[in-house]
């Protein structure tokens, strides 16, 4: 399901980069230097079997280069490193929590726009009280990809910022690898 503002080529490229058919409509939020989709933002609620469901991890990193580099950092133990940093570095933690509150508020506004009446309490609670990665534990890091996607799409995520400082953003010189993935019917 795509946002109506996406053309078919962008939609097909984004789905190919995502690697699956999305359950919710999405937009392309950021692009790599070569124009390929880098992050996608999906609806934070969706209707399935006539039941509205929350979808808290609504920002997706789809750039193949960044996904691979971030996965390498996860394998090197950086998930544990950032979980520890959130517990021990007060300034870093405060900046992180501020960004998580802002993205939760944004996610709630998006959900409310999609949902024509007040959000059911269970949906409100999940969208309000989970991190960008969908976790209720704000002192434990679950997925660096979600934090990088949050930082690229909206800023104000110190984990995503530090990871991007380590891996570097895409440039015209760095081959993202998306040119050979999808985009055509």
C-alpha positions in Angstrom: 0.0 0.0 0.0 1.5 3.3 -1.0 0.7 6.8 -0.3 -1.0 8.3 -3.3 1.8 10.8 -3.8 4.2 8.0 -4.8 4.6 7.2 -8.4 4.6 3.5 -9.4 8.4 3.4 -10.0 9.1 4.8 -6.5 6.6 2.5 -4.9 8.1 -0.6 -6.6 11.6 0.5 -5.7 10.7 1.1 -2.0 8.9 -2.3 -1.7 11.9 -4.1 -3.3 14.3 -2.3 -0.9 12.0 -3.2 2.0 12.0 -6.8 0.9 8.3 -7.4 1.5 4.9 -6.1 0.9 4.1 -3.5 3.5 1.0 -3.9 5.7 0.4 -0.2 5.9 0.6 2.8 3.5 4.0 4.6 3.5 5.8 7.6 2.1 9.5 8.0 1.2 10.9 10.3 3.9 14.5 10.6 2.8 16.6 9.5 -0.2 20.2 8.6 -0.7 22.4 11.0 -2.7 21.6 9.0 -5.9 17.9 9.5 -5.4 17.0 6.0 -4.1 14.7 5.7 -1.1 16.6 5.7 2.2 13.9 5.8 4.8 10.2 5.1 4.7 7.5 6.3 7.1 4.4 4.1 7.4 1.0 4.7 9.0 1.3 3.9 12.8 -2.1 2.1 12.8 -3.7 -0.3 10.3 -6.9 -2.1 9.9 -6.7 -5.9 9.7 -9.7 -8.2 9.8 -11.8 -5.2 10.8 -9.7 -4.6 13.8 -7.5 -1.5 14.2 -3.9 -2.4 15.3 -1.0 -0.2 16.4 2.2 -0.2 14.4 4.8 1.5 16.6 7.9 0.8 14.5 6.7 2.9 11.6 10.1 4.3 10.3 12.0 2.0 8.1 15.6 2.1 6.9 15.7 0.7 3.4 19.1 1.8 2.0 21.0 -1.5 1.3 24.4 0.1 2.1 23.3 1.6 5.4 21.4 -1.6 6.4 24.5 -3.7 5.9 26.8 -1.3 7.7 24.4 -0.9 10.7 24.0 -4.7 10.8 27.8 -5.0 11.0 27.7 -2.6 14.0 25.0 -4.7 15.7 27.2 -7.8 15.2 30.1 -5.9 16.8 28.1 -5.4 20.0 26.8 -1.8 19.6 23.3 -2.7 20.6 24.7 -3.6 24.1 27.0 -0.6 24.0 24.1 1.9 23.5 21.9 0.1 26.1 24.8 0.6 28.5 25.3 4.2 27.5 21.6 5.0 28.1 22.0 3.7 31.6 25.2 5.5 32.4 25.3 8.8 30.4 22.7 11.1 31.7 23.0 13.8 29.0 22.9 11.2 26.3 19.9 9.5 27.9 18.0 12.8 28.4 18.5 13.7 24.7 17.4 10.2 23.7 14.3 10.3 25.9 13.4 13.8 24.5 13.6 12.4 21.0 11.5 9.4 21.8 8.8 11.5 23.4 8.8 13.8 20.3 8.5 10.8 17.9 5.8 9.2 20.0 3.8 12.4 20.0 4.2 12.6 16.2 3.2 9.0 15.8 0.1 9.7 17.9 -0.8 12.7 15.7 -0.4 10.6 12.6 -2.6 7.8 14.1 -5.3 10.2 15.1 -5.4 11.6 11.6 -5.9 8.1 10.2 -8.4 7.1 12.8 -11.6 9.2 12.6 -12.6 9.0 16.3 -10.5 9.0 19.5 -7.9 6.2 19.5 -8.8 3.1 21.5 -7.0 3.1 24.8 -4.8 0.1 24.0 -3.6 1.7 20.7 -3.0 5.0 22.4 -1.0 3.3 25.2 1.2 1.4 22.8 1.9 4.3 20.5 2.6 6.7 23.4 4.7 4.4 25.5 7.0 2.6 23.1 10.3 3.6 21.5 10.8 4.1 17.8 11.7 0.4 17.7 8.5 -0.6 19.4 10.1 -1.4 22.7 8.6 -0.4 26.1 12.1 -0.5 27.6 13.6 2.9 26.9 16.9 1.9 28.5 17.4 -1.1 26.3 18.2 -0.8 22.6 16.6 -3.3 20.4 17.5 -2.4 16.8 20.0 0.2 15.6 18.3 0.3 12.2 15.2 1.9 13.7 17.3 4.6 15.5 19.2 5.4 12.3 16.0 5.6 10.4 14.5 7.9 13.1 17.6 10.1 13.0 17.7 10.4 9.2 13.9 11.0 8.9 13.3 13.3 11.9 16.6 14.0 13.7 16.8 14.1 17.5 18.0 10.5 18.1 21.6 10.5 19.5 22.0 6.7 18.9 21.1 7.2 15.2 23.4 10.3 15.1 26.4 8.4 16.5 25.8 5.4 14.3 25.7 7.7 11.2 28.9 9.3 12.3 30.5 5.8 12.3 29.2 4.6 9.0 28.8 7.9 7.1 25.8 9.0 5.0 25.4 8.0 1.4 27.1 10.0 -1.2 27.2 9.9 -5.0 30.6 8.2 -4.6 29.4 5.5 -2.2 27.4 2.9 -4.1 24.2 2.3 -2.1 23.5 -0.8 -4.1 19.9 0.1 -4.7 20.3 0.7 -8.5 20.2 -3.0 -9.1 17.1 -3.6 -6.8 13.5 -3.5 -8.1 11.7 -0.4 -9.4 10.4 -1.8 -12.6 7.4 -4.1 -13.2 
